[in-house]
Amino acid sequence: MTGTFRQWRVRREFILLKGAAAAAFAVIAFAVSGDPRGMLLCAAAAVLLAGFALRDVVAPVRLTADEGGLTMVTGLARRERVPWPRVAHIRVARNARYGLRWELLEIETAESLHIFSSHELGVSCVQVAEELFRLRPA
C-alpha cells in the first residue's frame, strides 16, 4: 500500500480502566452475596464492563483511512471496508446534556451510519474529521 495511511484506536488506559472496573464490580458482587439484588446488579455490571474491555482488546483499531477509503469496526469486531466514493458525509455531532459535553464522529454511507466517540478513536473527533477531509480525494 502506497500513500498516506492513518488509523485510530482505543487508548490503552481506557481498556485497563474498563478491566479494573469489571474486576471491582466482581469483587463487590462477591462481597454483597447476602443481597441477591445487589449481587445480581454488580455481577451484571462486571460482565458488561468485561465485555467492553474484551471488545477493545480484540478490535482496538476502530477506524483506518487510506487513499482507497475507510475501514471501520462494526458490531463486536467485524471490519467493513468503505471506498471513498461511498462515503456520503463526515461530520462531528456535538452534544451537551446534564452539564456534560461530548463529540461523536459520524460517517454516513448510503447504507449505514457509523458513529465513533473520542474514547474509541483516542483523540478528538474534530481532529479525526479534519484528517479524514485531508485524506479524502477531491
GIDA-V545006 format. One record per residue. PHI is phi in radians with two decimals (999 if undefined). BURIAL is b if it has 24 or more other ideal C-beta (glycine too) atoms within 12 Angstrom, else e. D_CENTER is the distance of its C-alpha to the mean C-alpha in Angstrom with 2 decimals. Layout:
# GIDA-V545006
{{PHI | BURIAL | D_CENTER} {PHI | BURIAL | D_CENTER}}
This chain:
# GIDA-V545006
{{999 | e | 25.35} {-1.87 | e | 26.84} {1.50 | e | 25.70} {-1.51 | e | 22.52} {-2.38 | e | 19.35} {-2.46 | b | 16.13} {-2.39 | b | 12.73} {-2.20 | b | 9.63} {-2.38 | b | 7.96} {-1.19 | b | 6.62} {-1.23 | e | 9.93} {-1.05 | e | 12.39} {-1.05 | e | 13.55} {-1.23 | b | 10.59} {-1.12 | b | 11.01} {-1.12 | e | 14.69} {-1.10 | e | 14.51} {-1.11 | b | 12.92} {-1.12 | b | 15.58} {-1.15 | e | 18.27} {-1.15 | e | 17.63} {-1.09 | b | 17.83} {-1.13 | e | 21.04} {-1.11 | e | 22.40} {-1.15 | b | 22.07} {-1.13 | b | 23.73} {-1.13 | e | 26.54} {-1.12 | e | 26.99} {-1.04 | b | 27.18} {-1.19 | e | 29.91} {-1.20 | e | 31.63} {-1.79 | e | 31.92} {-1.08 | e | 33.11} {-1.33 | e | 36.10} {-1.91 | e | 34.04} {-1.02 | e | 32.67} {-1.16 | e | 30.42} {-1.10 | e | 28.97} {-1.12 | e | 28.51} {-1.10 | e | 26.78} {-1.13 | e | 24.34} {-1.17 | b | 23.56} {-1.15 | b | 23.31} {-1.11 | e | 20.93} {-1.11 | b | 18.67} {-1.10 | b | 18.99} {-1.14 | e | 18.14} {-1.10 | e | 15.06} {-1.14 | b | 13.70} {-1.12 | b | 14.90} {-1.12 | e | 13.11} {-1.10 | b | 9.64} {-1.14 | b | 10.95} {-1.10 | e | 12.41} {-1.06 | b | 9.41} {-1.12 | b | 8.03} {-1.32 | e | 11.64} {-1.25 | e | 12.19} {-2.32 | b | 9.42} {-1.26 | b | 8.39} {-1.50 | b | 8.75} {-1.63 | b | 6.22} {-2.54 | b | 8.92} {-2.27 | b | 12.63} {-2.29 | b | 15.54} {-2.57 | b | 19.25} {-1.17 | e | 22.50} {-1.54 | e | 22.16} {2.67 | b | 18.89} {-2.06 | b | 15.16} {-2.13 | b | 13.44} {-2.19 | b | 10.10} {-1.39 | b | 8.50} {-2.18 | b | 9.64} {1.10 | e | 10.48} {-1.34 | e | 10.31} {-2.72 | e | 10.81} {-1.34 | e | 12.85} {-1.88 | e | 12.86} {-2.11 | b | 14.44} {-1.65 | e | 16.62} {-2.19 | b | 17.53} {-1.15 | e | 20.59} {-0.93 | e | 20.95} {-1.08 | e | 23.71} {-1.48 | e | 21.51} {-1.42 | b | 19.04} {-1.43 | e | 20.70} {-2.53 | e | 18.82} {-2.22 | b | 16.24} {-2.60 | b | 16.05} {-1.95 | b | 14.52} {-1.71 | e | 15.02} {-1.77 | e | 16.20} {-2.22 | e | 16.62} {-2.50 | e | 18.90} {-2.77 | e | 19.96} {0.99 | e | 21.94} {1.41 | e | 22.17} {-1.85 | e | 18.46} {-2.18 | e | 16.91} {-2.67 | e | 13.40} {-2.13 | b | 12.15} {-2.27 | b | 9.93} {-1.54 | b | 10.16} {-1.97 | b | 11.87} {-2.07 | b | 13.13} {-1.90 | e | 16.01} {-2.05 | e | 18.24} {-1.13 | e | 21.39} {-1.69 | e | 19.91} {-2.72 | e | 16.41} {-2.17 | e | 13.89} {-1.87 | b | 10.30} {-2.13 | b | 8.15} {-2.26 | b | 5.31} {-1.64 | b | 5.68} {-1.13 | b | 7.53} {-1.18 | b | 6.18} {-1.25 | b | 3.09} {-1.62 | b | 6.25} {1.45 | b | 8.79} {-2.51 | b | 11.14} {-1.08 | e | 12.25} {-1.09 | b | 11.22} {-1.13 | e | 15.00} {-1.06 | e | 15.38} {-1.13 | b | 13.03} {-1.05 | b | 14.92} {-1.07 | e | 18.18} {-1.21 | b | 17.62} {-1.12 | b | 16.76} {-1.12 | e | 19.96} {-1.22 | e | 21.88} {-1.35 | b | 20.82} {-1.18 | b | 21.47} {-1.11 | e | 25.10} {-1.24 | e | 27.48}}
